Amino acid sequence: MAKQGAATELEIIDICKRLNAKNMLASADGNVSVRVSDGEILITPTGLNKAFITPEDMAVIDLGNRVLKGKPSGERLIHLEVYKRCPEAKAVVHAHPPTAIAWSVAFPDDEELPFESLSELILAAGRIPIAKYARPGTPAMAERITPFLPDHRVIVMARHGALAWGESLMEAYNGMERLEHSAQILARAQSLGAITKLPQAEIEALWELRRQLGKRTL
């Protein structure tokens, strides 16, 4: 088993604290992981408030879902699905951003956030799909996100939470922050009257800029 460095563990803990401070995690909710070698994943523990975990609490699993150390998250199958299907993935963040979740509750037929309304959403993340609901902790959760991998790095998980992956832990965190910020803007627009779209020519120009920027979440 590869030796984990304290820096990686502390980086995960720092991200958990930031998510908690932004109200995207409550109590034992959510989980964060980092690929530390070709076959091993460092992941947050199950049943603990993520704002108070320590390096000693961290768990290690392999890509076959074998527990190598600690008590890993019960939702680790969604992390493993990302790592198996996305060779570029180095980190996964699963959190419960309130506005993004509320969007899936209020608009259960929506298949994605209305990206045509926000320039930053197109430039930073592109389309953000909404995966159908699955009971937490079940294999169905991983099955629901599979159709969106590897093309999408940020995914809303209907009536439950969201998932973001990246080529670094910071990119994965940025994806979650970008999602909730965008959802908040859209929700406020809806409450003020209506969600409107950018002109089609501008949407196409933004997509061209997005292609030039690359696949990473910004």
Legacy VTK file of the C-alpha trace (Angstrom):
# vtk DataFile Version 3.0
C-alpha trace
ASCII
DATASET POLYDATA
POINTS 218 float
0.000 0.000 0.000
1.344 3.401 -0.963
2.251 5.693 1.901
-0.036 8.707 2.157
1.493 12.087 2.929
0.022 14.260 5.655
-0.188 17.131 3.168
-2.768 15.293 1.068
-4.798 14.384 4.148
-4.646 17.956 5.412
-5.653 19.288 1.991
-8.748 17.090 2.021
-9.587 18.220 5.548
-9.178 21.857 4.498
-11.581 21.349 1.580
-14.103 19.709 3.926
-13.926 22.690 6.265
-14.437 25.087 3.365
-17.459 23.131 2.130
-18.915 23.123 5.642
-18.325 26.868 6.024
-20.208 27.484 2.759
-23.156 25.369 3.975
-22.510 22.687 1.365
-21.961 20.033 4.051
-23.875 19.392 7.253
-22.993 16.939 10.007
-21.737 13.666 8.468
-22.857 14.548 4.935
-20.620 14.383 1.887
-17.268 12.868 1.059
-14.008 13.848 -0.603
-11.351 11.645 -2.175
-7.969 11.873 -3.908
-6.254 9.294 -6.108
-2.892 8.786 -4.390
-1.566 6.078 -6.738
-2.717 4.143 -9.789
-4.780 1.820 -7.637
-5.394 3.559 -4.299
-7.842 6.214 -3.186
-7.609 8.337 -0.037
-11.163 9.097 1.103
-13.011 10.697 3.994
-14.540 8.451 6.685
-18.152 7.477 7.157
-20.365 8.774 9.945
-18.230 11.745 11.022
-18.835 15.478 10.732
-16.450 16.509 7.946
-15.658 19.824 9.644
-13.973 17.965 12.512
-12.191 14.989 10.934
-8.479 14.423 11.546
-5.724 12.784 9.425
-6.112 9.667 11.575
-9.768 9.371 10.505
-8.963 9.143 6.788
-9.540 5.858 4.975
-7.900 4.169 1.983
-9.585 1.947 -0.614
-8.497 0.428 -3.905
-10.239 0.619 -7.277
-11.865 -2.733 -6.582
-13.610 -1.279 -3.502
-11.359 -3.184 -1.111
-10.890 -1.337 2.183
-7.174 -0.978 2.946
-7.449 1.363 5.928
-10.101 2.933 8.141
-13.852 3.196 7.640
-14.463 4.794 4.234
-17.571 6.641 3.133
-20.606 4.517 2.409
-21.018 6.443 -0.847
-17.585 5.525 -2.176
-19.036 3.744 -5.222
-19.674 7.080 -6.949
-16.032 8.023 -6.401
-14.844 4.705 -7.814
-17.117 5.112 -10.837
-15.445 8.434 -11.620
-11.911 7.072 -11.230
-12.681 4.041 -13.406
-14.272 6.042 -16.215
-12.213 9.231 -16.094
-8.460 8.555 -16.415
-7.716 12.244 -15.840
-9.570 12.322 -12.516
-7.312 12.899 -9.519
-9.958 14.041 -7.008
-13.705 13.819 -6.379
-15.878 16.060 -4.194
-19.406 15.005 -3.248
-21.322 17.638 -1.297
-24.878 18.844 -0.693
-25.093 22.379 -2.160
-28.544 23.592 -1.028
-29.619 25.678 -4.020
-28.486 23.132 -6.597
-30.381 20.400 -4.755
-33.434 22.637 -4.387
-33.393 23.177 -8.145
-33.800 19.427 -8.711
-36.672 19.377 -6.214
-38.498 22.382 -7.682
-37.950 21.369 -11.312
-37.922 17.543 -11.314
-38.175 17.301 -15.102
-35.109 19.444 -15.792
-32.196 17.467 -17.215
-29.613 20.207 -16.683
-29.167 23.678 -15.246
-30.191 26.408 -17.730
-26.686 27.183 -18.949
-27.925 29.562 -21.665
-28.517 32.243 -19.017
-25.029 32.694 -17.571
-21.796 33.412 -19.410
-19.648 32.202 -16.492
-21.484 28.902 -16.341
-20.698 28.159 -19.987
-17.084 29.342 -19.735
-16.261 27.657 -16.419
-18.167 24.392 -16.553
-20.225 24.035 -19.717
-23.378 21.979 -19.282
-24.209 20.706 -15.803
-26.527 17.696 -16.082
-28.977 16.557 -13.423
-28.763 12.813 -12.799
-31.967 11.028 -11.837
-32.573 10.262 -8.170
-31.135 7.138 -6.591
-31.225 6.032 -2.982
-28.061 7.199 -1.158
-25.414 4.570 -0.568
-26.702 2.177 -3.242
-25.018 0.990 -6.455
-27.774 2.836 -8.320
-26.125 6.133 -7.382
-23.075 5.206 -9.432
-25.277 3.946 -12.265
-27.104 7.292 -12.435
-23.918 9.301 -13.027
-22.324 6.848 -15.476
-23.953 8.303 -18.625
-22.369 11.689 -17.893
-18.791 10.437 -17.521
-16.215 11.449 -18.588
-17.735 14.361 -20.528
-19.106 16.239 -17.514
-17.014 17.206 -14.504
-19.895 18.639 -12.460
-23.145 16.712 -11.964
-26.225 17.419 -9.858
-27.590 14.291 -8.165
-31.338 14.901 -7.978
-32.853 15.346 -4.507
-29.549 14.428 -2.880
-26.421 16.391 -3.711
-23.806 16.962 -6.356
-20.518 15.551 -7.569
-17.499 17.326 -9.040
-14.252 15.781 -10.211
-11.035 17.268 -11.444
-7.412 16.829 -12.353
-6.636 18.279 -8.931
-8.445 18.586 -5.632
-8.793 22.329 -6.173
-10.456 21.839 -9.552
-12.976 19.446 -7.991
-13.675 21.956 -5.217
-13.995 24.785 -7.746
-16.601 22.728 -9.588
-18.765 22.443 -6.491
-18.387 26.139 -5.696
-19.183 27.091 -9.297
-22.291 24.901 -9.268
-23.800 26.367 -6.130
-22.954 29.954 -7.087
-24.623 29.491 -10.483
-27.667 27.824 -8.939
-28.040 30.698 -6.480
-28.021 33.261 -9.302
-30.578 31.281 -11.288
-32.815 30.865 -8.229
-32.699 34.603 -7.521
-33.539 35.383 -11.152
-36.483 33.006 -10.922
-37.700 34.664 -7.727
-37.388 38.130 -9.284
-39.472 37.231 -12.295
-38.008 34.838 -14.835
-34.878 33.158 -16.132
-33.966 34.628 -19.505
-31.483 33.421 -22.106
-28.520 35.079 -23.746
-28.826 35.708 -27.507
-28.050 32.559 -29.512
-25.068 34.183 -31.261
-23.552 35.053 -27.877
-24.114 31.510 -26.582
-22.278 30.111 -29.601
-19.399 32.587 -29.085
-19.127 31.584 -25.436
-19.012 27.909 -26.375
-16.148 28.645 -28.741
-14.281 30.361 -25.901
-15.015 27.361 -23.691
-13.458 25.040 -26.274
-10.352 27.209 -26.311
-10.124 27.190 -22.510
-10.197 23.385 -22.390
-12.088 20.794 -20.380
-11.137 21.861 -16.862
-13.651 23.414 -14.515
-12.737 26.995 -13.710
LINES 1 219
218 0 1 2 3 4 5 6 7 8 9 10 11 12 13 14 15 16 17 18 19 20 21 22 23 24 25 26 27 28 29 30 31 32 33 34 35 36 37 38 39 40 41 42 43 44 45 46 47 48 49 50 51 52 53 54 55 56 57 58 59 60 61 62 63 64 65 66 67 68 69 70 71 72 73 74 75 76 77 78 79 80 81 82 83 84 85 86 87 88 89 90 91 92 93 94 95 96 97 98 99 100 101 102 103 104 105 106 107 108 109 110 111 112 113 114 115 116 117 118 119 120 121 122 123 124 125 126 127 128 129 130 131 132 133 134 135 136 137 138 139 140 141 142 143 144 145 146 147 148 149 150 151 152 153 154 155 156 157 158 159 160 161 162 163 164 165 166 167 168 169 170 171 172 173 174 175 176 177 178 179 180 181 182 183 184 185 186 187 188 189 190 191 192 193 194 195 196 197 198 199 200 201 202 203 204 205 206 207 208 209 210 211 212 213 214 215 216 217
